[in-house]
Amino acid sequence: NLKYWDGDIPWISPKDMKVDYIRDSVDKITSDAVESSTVKLIPVGSLLLVVRGMILLHSFPVAVTRVPVTVNQDMKAILLNRYNADFILLMVKGIKNEVLELVDR
């Protein structure tokens, strides 16, 4: 729906996952998109992971949200709530090779 685009809410996709902490994105959606579709607003301090795409042949992008965001279908979010997001980020980055071994090639 074209009216859902060009808003203020970051719409995170793998192309945005080049940093450890997400504050912005290339694409953005409107609050109407969140209210009128199945898109969920992901809170600050959540762990984002790329779970689909060719990038997984060589990289396992992960990041922590610093602002509320939404994600596309190639992404998953883990709401960390009371857990230390910085520590979890380092742990997940540390098992990159083990995760990449699980990817179907």
ChimeraX attribute file (.defattr): number of C-alpha atoms within 10 A of each C-alpha:
attribute: neighborCount
match mode: 1-to-1
recipient: residues
	/A:1	6
	/A:2	7
	/A:3	10
	/A:4	15
	/A:5	16
	/A:6	13
	/A:7	15
	/A:8	14
	/A:9	21
	/A:10	23
	/A:11	23
	/A:12	26
	/A:13	20
	/A:14	20
	/A:15	12
	/A:16	17
	/A:17	20
	/A:18	11
	/A:19	11
	/A:20	18
	/A:21	18
	/A:22	24
	/A:23	16
	/A:24	18
	/A:25	17
	/A:26	10
	/A:27	16
	/A:28	18
	/A:29	21
	/A:30	16
	/A:31	14
	/A:32	12
	/A:33	18
	/A:34	15
	/A:35	11
	/A:36	9
	/A:37	10
	/A:38	8
	/A:39	14
	/A:40	13
	/A:41	16
	/A:42	18
	/A:43	19
	/A:44	18
	/A:45	23
	/A:46	25
	/A:47	24
	/A:48	27
	/A:49	21
	/A:50	24
	/A:51	18
	/A:52	15
	/A:53	10
	/A:54	10
	/A:55	13
	/A:56	18
	/A:57	13
	/A:58	12
	/A:59	13
	/A:60	19
	/A:61	22
	/A:62	25
	/A:63	26
	/A:64	26
	/A:65	22
	/A:66	15
	/A:67	17
	/A:68	18
	/A:69	25
	/A:70	22
	/A:71	20
	/A:72	12
	/A:73	11
	/A:74	13
	/A:75	19
	/A:76	17
	/A:77	20
	/A:78	13
	/A:79	17
	/A:80	15
	/A:81	11
	/A:82	7
	/A:83	11
	/A:84	11
	/A:85	19
	/A:86	14
	/A:87	10
	/A:88	16
	/A:89	18
	/A:90	13
	/A:91	11
	/A:92	17
	/A:93	16
	/A:94	11
	/A:95	11
	/A:96	15
	/A:97	12
	/A:98	10
	/A:99	14
	/A:100	15
	/A:101	12
	/A:102	9
	/A:103	13
	/A:104	7
	/A:105	8
